[in-house]
């Protein structure tokens, strides 16, 4: 049977992958099967992705890129302080996740080993840390006396840990419109900025990594 002709794009492949996963309650078994079902060739697939796993990572990267794109359309965004920019990011990002909750929940709960699930977020992690670097204000740098490259990275790493905690909270949130997640975001972001003023970042990172590791081990 001849395959139907379609205009293939990276976004279209991502959308097809998400649809297939949800409709079949599992990931495609192979690039060949995935391509054939969706009416394009393996060669066309490989012009966008090297394998199926790279699509999974791209999905979460696209969520972040779409979030930043939406934020940039707000004429007031650039005048926000760092805390307001981070809050805007969180609320926008989790709205996008909510619109795709079925896929996100399925993909991030697929394996009992949570660390394996989190491998899908490796691309998101890089882009998120770049976002944090871009919004880190002079005010925060001044508060961190004699801030150097290491402390810059520490800010990014601690923000990523906070993000993972928020994501885990959202995945378990059963409240209407995820209202509890909104409260969690507001409180956790406020607390993180208060802690910058009273505690060394290195201690915060060590503590955060410890708690996160214990949580993941407990749930694996």
Secondary structure, 3 states (H helix, E strand, C coil): CCCCCCCCCHHHHHHHHHHHHHHHCCCCCCHHHHHHHHCCCHHHHCCCCCCHHHHHHHHHHHHHHHHHHHHHCCCCHHHCCHHHHHHHHHHHHHHHHHHCHHHHHHHHCCCCCHHHHHHHHHHHHHHHHHHHHHHCCHHHHHHCCCCCHHHHHHHHHHHHHHHHHHHHHHHHCCCHHHHHHHHHHHHHHHHHHHHHHHCCHHHHHHHHHHHHHHHHHHHC
